[in-house]
Amino acid sequence: MTAIILAGGKGTRLKPFTISIPKPLLPVGDLPILEILIRQLIHAGVKRIVLTLGHMAPLFKAYIGNGNGTRWDVPIDWLTENEPLGTAGPLRLIENLDSNFLVLNGDLLTTLDYEDFFGFHVRNESSGTIAVNRRKVHIDYGVVESTPEGVLLEYQEKPTLSYCVSMGINALSRDCLKFIPPAGRFDMPDLMLAMHKAGRKVLCYDTECYWQDIGRMDDYEQASVDFEKDPSRFLLQKVVAR
């Protein structure tokens, strides 16, 4: 199993921290977010990891170390984007992809069972599978629905709405590459929708596992609190780095 970690973003919403440190290398507890992800992926059986880099790429290379990355007992390669390629565009540059592989953002904390997620994708012969998590949004107003003529249909006082949101973790078939344009920026939603419109099977893997995106300051602080409270919840098996 191969995992591609997207680590090329600038993390502008986490300034001033990300002025000098790229977001995936920010610490959660005493470990960088990236290392937590790498350890989890190795525990799940991943045998090859590829980092897509852009912003502050040399810092990632210094952290991984030893040429193409032998700090852990799996090969860790990288590719550096000359321009932002989005969350799906970099896939066109990666050689020797497996028939199925994982793609995930480098700025998240989760307890997702990657092995089960990947198995679900493979068993169902899906072209693309999106890990989704349910989020609830409380609305502090009375929400009114009406017809175009103004006739009342529904009136809910301060409802709580439930949505399934992408966790930034995807499984893809190598067949997806034919849907990625040969140049320019292309994002994961564009790819999933292109495959869906072409009649390919695109599935959602609905999970109630812990998941925290680390895109904003309050999200980062919450992830840090949750990890420090119980690191073993996220790191089920010790993986020794060299």
Legacy VTK file of the C-alpha trace (Angstrom):
# vtk DataFile Version 3.0
C-alpha trace
ASCII
DATASET POLYDATA
POINTS 242 float
0.000 0.000 0.000
1.272 3.438 -1.006
0.259 6.681 0.728
0.699 10.141 -0.747
0.773 12.964 1.808
-0.053 16.424 0.482
2.264 18.859 2.252
2.733 21.734 -0.160
0.325 24.335 1.255
1.302 27.620 2.900
-0.951 27.326 5.964
-1.835 31.029 5.884
-4.644 30.647 8.433
-2.129 29.517 11.058
0.129 32.554 10.856
2.329 33.577 12.613
3.291 29.939 13.376
3.585 29.030 9.693
5.842 31.957 8.828
8.837 29.876 9.850
7.422 26.320 10.108
5.250 24.602 7.465
1.921 23.426 8.843
2.563 19.635 8.687
5.718 20.128 10.803
3.922 22.031 13.565
3.987 20.049 16.825
0.962 18.310 18.293
2.137 17.372 21.739
5.805 16.544 21.316
5.540 15.275 17.728
5.082 17.044 14.390
1.717 16.403 12.760
3.548 14.772 9.853
5.305 12.241 12.065
2.028 11.194 13.683
0.603 10.547 10.221
3.674 8.616 9.105
3.588 6.400 12.197
-0.128 5.720 11.738
0.337 4.813 8.083
3.204 2.438 8.823
1.098 0.764 11.511
-1.687 0.333 8.925
0.671 -1.509 6.571
1.776 1.256 4.208
5.030 0.269 2.469
5.774 3.460 0.538
5.141 7.127 1.342
5.417 10.057 -1.066
5.347 13.675 0.103
4.232 16.393 -2.307
6.084 19.563 -1.347
6.053 23.226 -2.262
6.178 25.833 0.498
9.377 25.475 2.575
10.258 22.186 0.883
13.866 22.151 2.226
12.590 21.964 5.824
10.698 18.755 5.044
13.748 17.258 3.358
15.908 18.138 6.344
13.390 16.559 8.704
12.991 13.336 6.710
16.749 13.156 6.118
19.004 10.572 4.513
18.463 11.206 0.837
15.011 10.038 -0.141
14.029 9.362 3.416
15.083 6.273 5.362
14.351 7.655 8.815
11.651 4.989 9.130
11.597 1.441 7.822
9.638 2.434 4.722
10.881 4.457 1.737
9.773 8.086 1.923
10.153 9.947 -1.356
9.150 13.450 -2.286
8.338 15.581 -5.277
8.548 19.366 -5.274
5.943 21.400 -7.134
7.301 24.322 -9.151
3.829 25.862 -8.944
0.756 24.984 -6.839
-0.910 21.950 -8.421
-3.834 21.512 -6.035
-4.748 18.345 -4.157
-5.022 16.054 -7.204
-2.671 17.641 -9.760
0.538 16.280 -8.165
-0.598 12.702 -8.802
0.321 13.071 -12.482
3.988 13.449 -11.474
4.290 10.323 -9.307
5.797 7.309 -11.014
5.049 3.625 -10.395
1.788 4.103 -8.541
0.101 0.982 -7.205
-3.223 -0.108 -8.685
-4.822 1.460 -5.596
-3.330 4.008 -3.197
-4.103 6.530 -0.440
-3.980 10.320 -0.735
-4.295 12.447 2.393
-3.754 15.975 3.598
-0.726 16.528 5.810
-2.587 18.696 8.325
-5.041 16.446 10.127
-5.300 14.400 13.307
-7.486 11.316 13.233
-8.068 7.829 14.591
-9.272 6.545 11.220
-8.570 2.859 10.605
-6.626 3.321 7.354
-6.429 -0.416 6.742
-10.198 -0.866 6.948
-10.777 2.245 4.826
-8.414 1.014 2.123
-9.911 -2.480 2.254
-13.398 -1.011 1.768
-12.160 0.818 -1.332
-10.494 -2.253 -2.842
-13.326 -4.703 -2.041
-15.867 -2.444 -3.716
-13.657 -1.909 -6.789
-14.160 1.821 -6.484
-12.411 4.379 -8.676
-12.378 6.773 -5.737
-13.387 6.598 -2.095
-13.768 9.606 0.190
-13.498 9.292 3.975
-16.320 11.389 5.437
-17.107 12.490 8.968
-20.373 13.905 10.280
-20.377 17.459 11.600
-23.196 19.320 13.346
-23.732 23.053 12.887
-25.971 24.965 15.290
-27.887 27.846 13.716
-28.696 30.680 16.137
-31.670 31.911 14.110
-35.122 30.766 13.138
-34.732 29.090 9.743
-37.658 29.652 7.378
-38.441 27.883 4.104
-41.086 29.137 1.694
-42.352 28.685 -1.862
-41.410 31.173 -4.622
-44.799 32.783 -3.927
-43.924 33.331 -0.273
-46.079 30.572 1.227
-44.577 29.148 4.431
-43.290 25.575 4.119
-41.132 25.087 7.221
-40.092 27.076 10.271
-37.388 25.707 12.593
-36.231 27.667 15.604
-32.435 27.496 16.049
-31.983 24.102 14.393
-28.900 21.914 14.451
-27.961 20.817 10.949
-25.923 17.694 10.215
-23.499 17.381 7.300
-21.051 14.799 6.013
-17.714 16.495 5.323
-14.596 15.253 3.579
-11.813 14.310 5.994
-9.111 15.051 3.428
-8.366 11.321 3.173
-9.035 9.481 -0.086
-8.385 6.130 -1.732
-7.958 6.063 -5.503
-7.541 3.616 -8.320
-4.641 4.269 -10.695
-7.319 4.616 -13.389
-8.026 8.087 -11.920
-4.946 9.479 -13.671
-6.740 9.659 -17.020
-9.137 12.214 -15.500
-6.368 14.591 -14.397
-5.441 17.281 -16.965
-1.808 17.171 -18.133
-0.960 20.577 -16.641
-2.178 23.141 -14.141
-3.974 23.062 -10.830
-6.532 20.321 -10.225
-8.186 19.564 -6.887
-9.578 16.380 -5.363
-13.244 17.482 -5.625
-12.667 18.115 -9.352
-11.256 14.615 -9.751
-13.998 12.841 -7.805
-16.737 14.721 -9.674
-15.092 14.062 -13.052
-14.992 10.319 -12.349
-18.573 10.344 -11.055
-19.850 12.188 -14.143
-18.039 9.663 -16.345
-19.948 6.836 -14.680
-17.107 5.541 -12.518
-17.866 4.277 -9.031
-17.084 6.887 -6.363
-17.947 5.921 -2.798
-18.093 7.595 0.596
-16.729 5.830 3.671
-18.784 7.201 6.567
-16.973 6.950 9.893
-17.527 8.221 13.414
-13.819 8.131 14.286
-12.061 11.122 15.801
-11.053 13.657 13.171
-9.721 17.175 13.496
-8.631 19.305 10.583
-5.784 21.625 11.607
-6.500 24.509 9.277
-7.375 27.218 11.817
-5.872 28.293 15.115
-8.725 26.986 17.287
-8.644 23.642 15.422
-4.905 23.352 16.000
-5.285 24.142 19.694
-8.059 21.551 20.054
-6.002 18.888 18.291
-3.066 19.605 20.605
-5.258 19.277 23.696
-6.804 16.024 22.464
-3.468 14.460 21.554
-1.743 15.424 24.806
-4.670 14.030 26.806
-4.144 10.521 25.391
-1.359 10.027 22.798
-1.953 6.253 22.766
-5.361 6.908 21.221
-3.589 8.061 18.070
-0.402 5.991 18.206
-1.470 2.412 18.834
1.941 0.930 18.146
5.374 2.382 18.666
7.230 2.973 15.415
10.913 3.662 15.922
12.523 6.365 13.836
16.232 6.135 13.123
LINES 1 243
242 0 1 2 3 4 5 6 7 8 9 10 11 12 13 14 15 16 17 18 19 20 21 22 23 24 25 26 27 28 29 30 31 32 33 34 35 36 37 38 39 40 41 42 43 44 45 46 47 48 49 50 51 52 53 54 55 56 57 58 59 60 61 62 63 64 65 66 67 68 69 70 71 72 73 74 75 76 77 78 79 80 81 82 83 84 85 86 87 88 89 90 91 92 93 94 95 96 97 98 99 100 101 102 103 104 105 106 107 108 109 110 111 112 113 114 115 116 117 118 119 120 121 122 123 124 125 126 127 128 129 130 131 132 133 134 135 136 137 138 139 140 141 142 143 144 145 146 147 148 149 150 151 152 153 154 155 156 157 158 159 160 161 162 163 164 165 166 167 168 169 170 171 172 173 174 175 176 177 178 179 180 181 182 183 184 185 186 187 188 189 190 191 192 193 194 195 196 197 198 199 200 201 202 203 204 205 206 207 208 209 210 211 212 213 214 215 216 217 218 219 220 221 222 223 224 225 226 227 228 229 230 231 232 233 234 235 236 237 238 239 240 241
